[in-house]
Amino acid sequence: MAITQEIVYDESKIVTLSSLEHIRLRPGMYIGRLGNGSHPNDGIYILLKEVIDNSIDEFIMGHGRRIEIHIDGGEVFVRDYGRGIPQGKLVDCVSVINTGAKYNDEVFQFSVGLNGVGTKAVNALSEAFEIASFREGKSVRALFGQGELINAGKPESSAEKPGTFVRFVPDPQLFPKYAYDLAVVRRRLWNYAYLNRSLTLTLNGERFKSENGLLDLLKEEVQEDNLYDPIHASAKHVEFSFTHTDRYGEEHFSYVNGHYTNDGGSHLSAFREGVLKGVNQFFKTSFEGPDVRDGLVGAVAVKIKEPVFESQTKNKLGNSDLRSWLMPLVRDTLVDFLYKNPETAEALRQKVQSNERIRKELSKVKKAARENARKTALTVPNLKDCKVHLGDKSERGEESMVFLTEGVSAGGSMISSRDVKTQAIFCLKGKPLNTWGQGMDVLYKNQELYNIMKALGIEDSIDGLRYNRVILATDADVDGLHIRNLLLTFFLTYYEGLVQRGHIHILETPLFRVRNQKETRYCYNEEEKQEAQAALKSGRFLEMTRFKGLGEISPKEFGQFIGEDMRAVPVGVEHMHEIRGLLEFYMGPNTSERRQYIMGHLV
């Protein structure tokens, strides 16, 4: 019988960490996910954002109209032309938690970074961090490594214009094999430009500037798809713009103090309610919310002194007092606009009435689909559910995910190796229907598509989504890629919002297994396979296996690929107006044109 040694719990076990040590030990508490740069919410983008936000705050307070960003590999440089950090507190401002001027309303009135962490997190999580302040003809620099002060310079004479300079390199110990996707950075910079008129930002020399704010954003997103010119209004602390397209669902871009709130919040809810009430007041009727909002593309930005967010990454605003002033402001502004623009009012009325007619027609199809589902089964077939779901009060609700996998063989391996608390498995039956060019009624008439909607909880609205991540898991062959494209067509056609909010992902699994008597390596591409073969060839025995499908990966092996190190690449679209053309080309009836393209791009 084994004897377990009792662990002594006394004063010697109490550990006190410095502020930056705690950030390095628990980075997820401060910047959310770490990641490698493949997802827009990965930590390296949060670090960049925290630095730029400080420069934006300077602009908002009337100081500095230009911000220069340069990214060279993993090294980032940011220079603004604001007031410059007070030089006597330069080191404290980037190394001591709860230190900064953003607690002072006289200096910063509308800031996101009220928690006093910002650049401290950047400093702590960087291999190298340098900051310089230029004020009143003098400059001061400080250099850190992994949050530790290396050198604090003394004030020197300087001819530099006032402002702040930051250089940092994310620590590869925390962000292994990371890379900045400049397309992600560009999109962020355009958001900054739309929200801060007359501010000029540059990225490696490329210029970002907007003169018309959210109106420019709407025009860029919808292009020629709008049914009427975007409605646009701007008041002291709020700006909004919206139009309708003939797309399904609704899309929103919401911001608080210049920060993009991916999951919306109270300001977005108040805006949506204001649009509904404004439409009904103007037309003296009682249209339902879905009829007014289907096809709507909108943007709303607010400035408030004390924003309350539901998480450290600030993706959802929680200030409930916004509704009392924002909803009536949107309502009254919209009513006034429609009175002054009768052509826009008529186009809006026609769109809403069309939505109402389609909804009523579709309700009969939905009723028949639900009745059929009730008769055939009480639960969704081929779904092995998990225990927690998105929206649960459980601590792990945000970790919930469902894999849409190809066939029962792959599903069997995943079911045996999954985390039953957070991971659900839905096994597809063959190839889904190509939904390109189909009406929404097909979703309820096609049993497989209806089962997918029911499993995800989105048969009525994407607000009912049951899982934080929907992960497409198909074989790495022609059939698997075809199934993946069919699923993407389904989501991008009817549920753009799920893509826009970052819920749709693609699972990457290894293509090769290389092993000898002592070591096994899994490789995701040809380059990794060659590296593994070179590293393991010293022994006599060397085996290389090409996984033809997910079903060939054993449950024991699969557990590694859907665990903590899972590679799930988010599906992203730079501009939503590009979707229709892409789907038409790849999934439409133009077979000969598509064949010519494929033949001309064979490797």
C-alpha positions in Angstrom: 0.0 0.0 0.0 1.4 3.3 -1.1 1.9 6.0 1.6 1.1 9.5 0.5 3.2 12.2 2.1 1.1 15.0 3.7 1.8 18.4 2.2 2.6 21.0 4.8 0.5 24.1 4.4 2.1 27.0 6.3 3.4 30.6 5.8 6.2 29.3 3.5 3.5 28.3 0.9 2.1 31.8 0.6 3.4 33.5 -2.6 3.2 37.1 -3.4 3.6 38.0 -7.1 4.3 41.4 -8.5 1.8 42.9 -10.9 3.6 42.0 -14.1 4.5 38.5 -12.7 0.8 37.8 -12.2 0.0 38.9 -15.8 2.7 36.5 -17.1 1.4 33.7 -14.9 -2.3 34.2 -15.8 -2.3 36.1 -19.2 -5.8 34.8 -20.1 -7.2 37.0 -17.3 -5.9 40.1 -18.9 -5.9 39.5 -22.7 -8.2 36.5 -23.2 -6.8 33.9 -25.5 -3.1 33.7 -26.4 -3.2 32.0 -29.9 -0.8 32.4 -32.8 -2.3 35.2 -34.8 -4.7 33.1 -36.9 -7.7 34.5 -35.0 -8.6 38.2 -34.8 -9.0 37.9 -31.0 -5.6 36.3 -30.5 -3.4 37.9 -27.9 -0.9 39.6 -30.2 -3.7 41.7 -31.7 -4.9 42.6 -28.2 -1.4 43.8 -27.3 -1.3 46.0 -30.4 -4.8 47.3 -29.7 -3.9 48.3 -26.1 -1.0 50.5 -27.4 -3.1 52.1 -30.2 -6.0 52.7 -27.8 -3.8 55.0 -25.8 -2.9 57.0 -28.9 -6.6 57.1 -29.9 -7.5 58.5 -26.4 -5.0 61.3 -27.0 -6.7 62.1 -30.3 -10.2 62.0 -28.7 -9.0 64.6 -26.2 -7.8 66.8 -29.0 -4.1 66.0 -29.2 -2.4 64.5 -32.2 -4.0 63.8 -35.6 -1.6 61.1 -36.8 -0.6 57.6 -35.5 2.1 55.6 -37.3 2.3 51.8 -37.0 5.0 49.7 -38.4 5.1 45.9 -38.2 8.3 44.1 -39.2 7.8 40.3 -38.6 7.0 40.0 -34.9 8.3 43.5 -34.0 5.8 46.3 -33.6 6.4 50.1 -33.5 3.7 52.7 -32.7 4.3 56.5 -32.7 1.6 59.1 -31.9 1.8 62.8 -31.7 -0.2 63.5 -28.6 0.9 65.1 -25.3 3.4 62.4 -24.4 3.3 60.5 -21.1 4.5 62.7 -18.1 8.1 61.7 -18.0 8.5 61.4 -14.3 5.9 58.7 -14.3 6.9 56.9 -17.5 8.1 53.7 -15.9 5.2 53.5 -13.5 2.6 54.0 -16.3 3.8 50.8 -18.0 4.7 48.6 -15.0 2.5 49.4 -12.0 -1.1 48.1 -12.1 -3.8 50.7 -11.5 -1.5 53.6 -12.5 -2.5 56.1 -15.2 -4.3 59.3 -16.0 -7.5 57.6 -17.3 -9.0 57.7 -13.8 -9.0 61.5 -14.1 -12.0 62.8 -16.0 -10.3 66.1 -16.7 -7.6 64.3 -18.7 -9.4 61.4 -20.3 -13.3 61.5 -20.6 -14.1 58.7 -22.9 -11.6 55.9 -22.6 -11.9 52.1 -22.8 -8.8 51.3 -20.7 -10.2 52.3 -17.4 -8.8 49.2 -15.6 -5.2 50.5 -15.5 -3.8 47.3 -17.1 -3.3 48.1 -20.9 0.3 48.7 -21.6 1.3 46.9 -18.4 0.0 43.7 -20.0 1.9 44.5 -23.2 5.1 45.1 -21.2 4.7 41.9 -19.2 3.9 39.7 -22.2 6.7 41.0 -24.4 10.1 39.7 -24.9 11.3 43.3 -25.4 9.3 46.4 -24.6 10.6 50.0 -25.1 8.7 53.2 -24.5 9.7 56.8 -25.0 7.9 60.1 -24.2 8.6 63.4 -26.0 7.5 66.5 -24.1 8.5 70.1 -23.9 11.8 69.6 -25.9 12.9 66.6 -23.8 12.7 62.8 -24.2 12.9 59.9 -21.8 13.2 56.2 -22.7 12.7 53.0 -20.7 13.5 49.4 -21.8 12.0 46.2 -20.4 12.5 42.5 -21.0 9.6 40.2 -20.0 8.3 42.9 -17.7 11.6 43.5 -15.9 13.1 46.9 -16.1 16.4 46.8 -17.9 17.2 50.5 -18.3 15.4 53.7 -17.3 17.0 56.6 -19.2 17.3 60.2 -17.9 15.7 63.2 -19.6 17.6 64.4 -22.7 17.2 67.3 -25.0 15.1 66.3 -28.1 13.9 68.0 -31.3 11.2 65.3 -31.7 7.6 66.5 -31.8 5.5 65.8 -28.6 4.1 62.3 -28.3 4.8 58.7 -27.3 6.7 55.9 -29.0 6.3 52.2 -28.2 8.2 49.2 -29.5 7.4 45.7 -28.4 8.0 42.1 -29.4 5.5 39.5 -28.1 7.3 36.9 -26.0 7.7 33.7 -28.1 7.6 31.7 -24.8 3.9 32.7 -24.5 3.1 33.1 -28.2 5.0 30.3 -30.0 5.2 30.5 -33.8 3.0 33.6 -33.9 2.6 35.9 -36.9 0.7 39.1 -37.5 -1.9 38.8 -40.3 -1.8 42.3 -41.8 -5.3 41.9 -43.2 -6.6 41.7 -39.6 -4.6 44.7 -38.6 -5.9 46.7 -41.6 -9.5 46.0 -40.7 -8.8 47.2 -37.2 -7.2 50.4 -38.4 -10.2 51.1 -40.7 -12.4 50.8 -37.7 -10.3 53.3 -35.9 -10.5 55.6 -38.9 -14.3 55.3 -39.2 -14.8 56.1 -35.5 -12.4 59.0 -35.4 -13.0 61.3 -38.3 -9.9 63.3 -39.6 -7.5 61.0 -37.7 -4.8 59.6 -40.1 -3.3 56.2 -39.3 -0.6 54.5 -41.3 0.5 50.9 -41.4 3.9 50.4 -43.0 3.2 53.5 -45.0 -0.4 52.6 -46.0 -2.9 55.3 -45.1 -6.2 55.0 -43.3 -8.6 58.0 -43.0 -12.3 58.6 -43.0 -14.2 61.9 -43.3 -17.7 60.5 -43.0 -17.5 58.1 -40.1 -19.9 55.2 -39.9 -21.5 56.3 -43.2 -18.2 55.4 -44.9 -18.2 52.0 -43.0 -21.7 51.2 -44.2 -20.9 52.1 -47.8 -17.8 50.0 -47.8 -19.6 47.0 -46.3 -22.7 46.9 -48.5 -21.3 48.5 -51.7 -24.1 48.2 -54.3 -26.2 45.7 -52.3 -28.1 48.4 -50.4 -31.8 48.9 -51.1 -31.6 52.6 -50.3 -28.9 55.0 -49.4 -27.7 54.4 -45.8 -29.5 56.4 -43.1 -26.9 58.3 -41.0 -27.1 60.4 -37.9 -24.5 61.8 -35.5 -25.1 63.4 -32.1 -22.8 64.4 -29.2 -22.1 61.0 -27.8 -23.6 58.6 -30.4 -23.4 58.0 -34.1 -25.4 55.4 -36.1 -26.0 54.4 -39.7 -28.0 51.6 -41.3 -29.5 50.4 -44.5 -31.2 47.2 -45.8 -30.0 44.6 -48.3 -31.7 41.5 -49.6 -29.4 39.2 -47.5 -30.8 37.0 -44.8 -30.5 37.9 -41.1 -29.0 41.1 -39.8 -25.4 42.4 -39.4 -24.2 44.9 -36.9 -21.0 46.7 -36.1 -21.1 48.1 -32.6 -18.5 50.2 -30.8 -18.0 51.8 -27.3 -15.4 54.6 -27.0 -13.8 53.4 -30.2 -13.7 49.7 -29.2 -15.4 47.1 -31.3 -17.8 45.1 -29.2 -17.9 41.8 -31.0 -20.9 40.5 -29.0 -22.8 43.8 -28.9 -24.4 44.6 -25.5 -26.8 47.2 -24.1 -25.9 49.8 -26.7 -26.7 47.5 -29.6 -29.9 46.3 -28.0 -31.0 50.0 -27.5 -30.2 50.8 -31.1 -32.1 47.8 -32.5 -35.1 48.7 -30.3 -34.9 52.3 -31.4 -35.0 51.3 -35.1 -38.1 49.1 -34.5 -40.0 51.7 -32.5 -39.0 54.5 -35.0 -40.3 52.5 -38.0 -43.6 51.6 -36.2 -44.1 55.2 -35.1 -43.5 56.7 -38.5 -45.7 54.1 -40.4 -48.3 54.1 -37.6 -48.3 50.3 -37.4 -46.9 47.4 -35.4 -44.4 45.6 -37.5 -42.6 42.8 -35.7 -38.9 43.0 -34.9 -37.7 40.3 -37.3 -39.6 41.9 -40.1 -38.0 45.3 -39.5 -34.5 43.9 -39.0 -34.1 41.1 -41.5 -31.6 42.2 -44.1 -30.5 45.2 -42.0 -26.9 46.2 -41.9 -26.2 48.7 -39.1 -23.4 50.4 -37.2 -23.7 52.2 -33.8 -21.0 53.9 -31.8 -21.4 55.4 -28.4 -19.1 57.3 -26.0 -19.7 56.9 -22.3 -17.6 57.9 -19.3 -17.8 54.7 -17.3 -18.2 51.7 -19.6 -18.9 48.4 -17.9 -17.9 45.3 -19.9 -18.8 41.7 -19.2 -15.2 40.4 -19.6 -11.7 41.7 -19.6 -11.6 41.5 -23.4 -14.5 44.0 -23.6 -16.6 42.2 -26.2 -20.0 43.0 -24.7 -21.2 46.2 -23.0 -23.3 45.8 -19.8 -24.4 49.4 -19.0 -28.1 49.0 -18.6 -28.8 52.8 -18.1 -28.0 53.4 -21.8 -31.5 52.4 -22.9 -33.2 55.3 -21.3 -31.6 57.9 -23.5 -30.2 55.9 -26.5 -33.4 54.1 -27.6 -35.6 57.3 -27.8 -32.7 59.2 -29.5 -32.5 56.6 -32.2 -36.3 56.4 -32.5 -36.8 60.2 -32.8 -33.9 60.7 -35.1 -35.1 58.0 -37.5 -38.7 59.4 -37.5 -37.4 62.8 -38.3 -35.1 61.5 -41.1 -38.0 59.5 -42.7 -40.3 62.5 -42.8 -37.6 64.5 -44.6 -36.7 61.6 -47.0 -39.9 60.1 -48.4 -38.1 58.0 -51.1 -36.0 56.3 -48.4 -39.2 55.8 -46.3 -41.0 54.1 -49.1 -38.0 51.8 -49.9 -37.9 50.9 -46.2 -41.6 50.2 -46.0 -41.5 47.9 -49.0 -38.6 45.9 -47.5 -40.3 45.5 -44.2 -43.6 44.5 -45.8 -41.7 42.0 -48.0 -40.1 40.5 -44.9 -43.5 40.2 -43.2 -45.0 38.4 -46.2 -42.0 36.0 -46.5 -42.1 35.3 -42.7 -45.8 34.4 -42.8 -45.2 32.1 -45.8 -42.2 30.5 -44.1 -44.1 30.0 -40.8 -46.2 27.3 -42.5 -43.1 25.5 -43.7 -41.5 25.8 -40.2 -44.6 24.4 -38.6 -44.6 21.4 -40.9 -40.9 20.8 -40.3 -41.4 20.9 -36.5 -44.4 18.5 -36.7 -42.4 16.1 -38.8 -39.5 16.3 -36.3 -41.8 15.6 -33.4 -43.2 12.5 -35.1 -39.8 11.1 -36.1 -37.7 11.7 -33.1 -37.7 13.6 -29.8 -34.1 14.6 -30.1 -31.8 15.6 -33.0 -30.5 12.4 -34.6 -26.8 12.0 -34.9 -26.1 14.6 -32.1 -24.0 13.6 -29.1 -24.6 16.7 -27.0 -22.3 18.1 -24.3 -23.3 19.2 -20.8 -22.7 23.0 -21.0 -23.8 25.4 -23.6 -23.3 29.0 -24.7 -25.2 31.2 -22.4 -25.1 28.8 -19.4 -24.1 30.4 -16.2 -21.4 27.7 -15.8 -17.8 29.0 -15.9 -17.2 26.8 -19.0 -20.2 27.9 -21.1 -17.9 30.0 -23.4 -15.8 26.8 -24.0 -18.7 24.9 -25.5 -18.3 23.7 -29.1 -19.9 21.3 -31.6 -18.1 19.5 -34.3 -19.9 19.0 -37.6 -18.1 15.9 -38.7 -18.2 13.8 -41.9 -19.7 10.4 -41.3 -20.1 8.0 -38.4 -16.5 6.6 -38.5 -14.9 10.0 -37.8 -17.7 10.8 -35.3 -17.0 7.5 -33.4 -13.4 8.4 -32.8 -14.3 12.0 -31.7 -17.1 10.8 -29.4 -14.7 8.4 -27.7 -12.0 11.1 -27.1 -14.0 14.3 -26.5 -14.5 16.3 -23.4 -18.2 15.4 -22.7 -18.7 18.6 -20.7 -17.9 21.1 -23.5 -17.7 19.2 -26.8 -20.7 18.0 -28.8 -20.5 15.9 -32.0 -23.0 16.0 -34.9 -22.4 13.4 -37.6 -23.4 14.4 -41.1 -25.2 11.9 -43.4 -23.4 12.2 -46.7 -23.1 15.6 -48.5 -25.4 18.4 -47.5 -27.5 20.2 -50.0 -25.9 23.0 -52.0 -28.0 25.9 -50.8 -26.7 28.5 -53.3 -29.6 30.3 -54.9 -32.2 28.5 -52.7 -34.9 30.2 -50.6 -34.9 29.9 -46.9 -37.8 27.4 -47.0 -35.3 24.8 -48.3 -33.7 24.7 -44.8 -36.9 23.4 -43.3 -37.8 21.1 -46.1 -34.4 19.4 -46.2 -34.1 17.0 -43.2 -30.3 17.2 -42.8 -30.2 21.0 -42.9 -33.1 21.2 -40.5 -31.3 18.8 -38.1 -28.2 21.0 -38.2 -30.2 24.1 -37.4 -32.0 22.4 -34.6 -28.8 21.0 -33.2 -27.3 24.5 -33.1 -30.5 26.1 -31.8 -30.7 28.6 -34.7 -33.9 27.4 -36.4 -35.6 30.7 -35.3 -32.6 33.1 -34.7 -28.9 33.0 -34.3 -29.5 34.5 -30.9 -30.4 30.9 -29.9 -27.0 29.5 -30.8 -26.2 26.8 -28.2 -22.4 26.6 -28.8 -19.7 29.2 -28.8 -17.8 27.5 -31.6 -19.2 25.5 -34.5 -16.3 23.5 -35.9 -16.3 21.9 -39.4 -14.4 18.6 -39.3 -14.1 17.0 -42.7 -11.6 14.7 -44.4 -8.6 16.2 -46.1 -9.6 14.9 -49.6 -11.7 16.1 -52.5 -15.0 14.9 -51.0 -14.2 16.4 -47.6 -13.3 19.7 -49.0 -16.6 19.7 -51.0 -18.6 19.0 -47.9 -16.8 21.8 -46.1 -17.6 24.2 -48.9 -21.3 23.1 -48.8 -21.4 23.8 -45.1 -19.7 27.2 -45.6 -22.2 28.0 -48.3 -25.0 27.2 -45.8 -23.6 29.4 -43.1 -22.6 32.3 -45.3 -25.9 32.4 -47.2 -28.3 32.3 -44.2 -26.2 32.9 -41.1 -23.6 35.6 -42.0 -23.9 36.8 -38.4 -22.3 33.6 -37.0 -19.3 34.1 -39.3 -19.1 37.8 -38.5 -19.1 37.1 -34.7 -16.3 34.5 -35.1 -18.4 31.4 -34.2 -17.5 29.3 -37.3 -14.2 27.4 -37.4 -12.5 24.7 -39.5 -10.7 21.9 -37.7 -7.2 21.1 -38.8 -6.0 17.5 -38.2 -2.6 16.0 -39.2 -2.1 14.6 -42.7 0.8 12.4 -41.7 2.2 10.4 -38.8 5.9 9.8 -38.8 7.4 7.5 -36.1 10.3 5.3 -35.1 10.8 3.0 -32.1 11.1 6.0 -29.7 9.1 8.9 -31.0 6.0 9.8 -32.9 5.3 13.1 -34.7 2.1 14.3 -36.3 2.5 16.6 -39.3 0.0 19.0 -40.8 1.7 19.6 -44.1 4.4 18.3 -46.4 7.1 20.6 -44.9 6.5 19.2 -41.4 6.5 15.7 -42.7 10.0 16.2 -44.3 11.3 17.7 -41.1 10.0 14.8 -39.1 11.5 12.2 -41.5 14.9 13.9 -41.3 14.8 14.1 -37.5 13.7 10.5 -36.9 15.5 8.6 -39.6 18.5 7.8 -37.4 16.9 4.5 -36.3 16.4 1.5 -38.4 12.6 1.6 -38.2 10.8 4.6 -39.8 7.1 4.5 -40.5 5.2 7.2 -42.4 1.3 7.0 -42.5 -0.9 9.3 -44.6 -4.3 9.8 -43.0 -6.8 9.6 -45.8 -9.7 10.4 -43.6 -10.6 11.4 -40.0 -12.0 7.8 -39.4 -8.4 6.5 -39.8 -7.3 8.4 -36.7 -7.8 6.3 -33.6 -9.7 7.7 -30.6 -6.5 7.8 -28.5 -4.8 9.9 -31.2 -7.9 12.1 -31.9 -7.9 13.2 -28.3 -4.7 15.1 -28.9 -6.2 17.0 -31.9 -9.3 18.2 -30.2 -7.7 18.9 -26.8 -5.8 22.0 -25.5 -3.6 22.1 -28.6 -6.5 21.9 -31.1 -6.0 23.8 -34.3 -9.4 25.3 -35.2 -9.0 28.1 -37.7 -11.8 30.7 -37.6 -13.7 31.5 -40.8 -13.4 35.1 -41.7 -14.5 37.4 -44.5 -12.8 40.8 -44.8 -15.9 42.5 -46.3 -19.4 40.9 -46.2 -20.3 42.3 -49.7 -17.7 40.0 -51.2 -19.6 36.8 -50.1 -22.2 36.7 -52.9 -19.7 36.9 -55.7 -17.5 34.2 -54.1 -20.3 31.8 -53.5 -21.7 32.4 -57.0 -18.4 31.5 -58.6 -17.5 28.5 -56.5 -21.0 27.1 -55.8 -23.2 28.4 -58.6 -24.1 26.9 -62.0 -21.0 28.3 -63.9 -19.4 24.8 -64.2 -17.3 25.5 -67.3 -15.9 28.8 -66.0 -15.0 27.1 -62.7 -13.3 24.2 -64.5 -11.2 26.6 -66.6 -10.1 28.4 -63.4 -9.1 25.1 -61.7 -7.2 23.9 -64.7 -5.4 27.3 -64.9 -4.3 27.1 -61.3 -3.1 23.5 -60.9 0.1 23.3 -58.9 
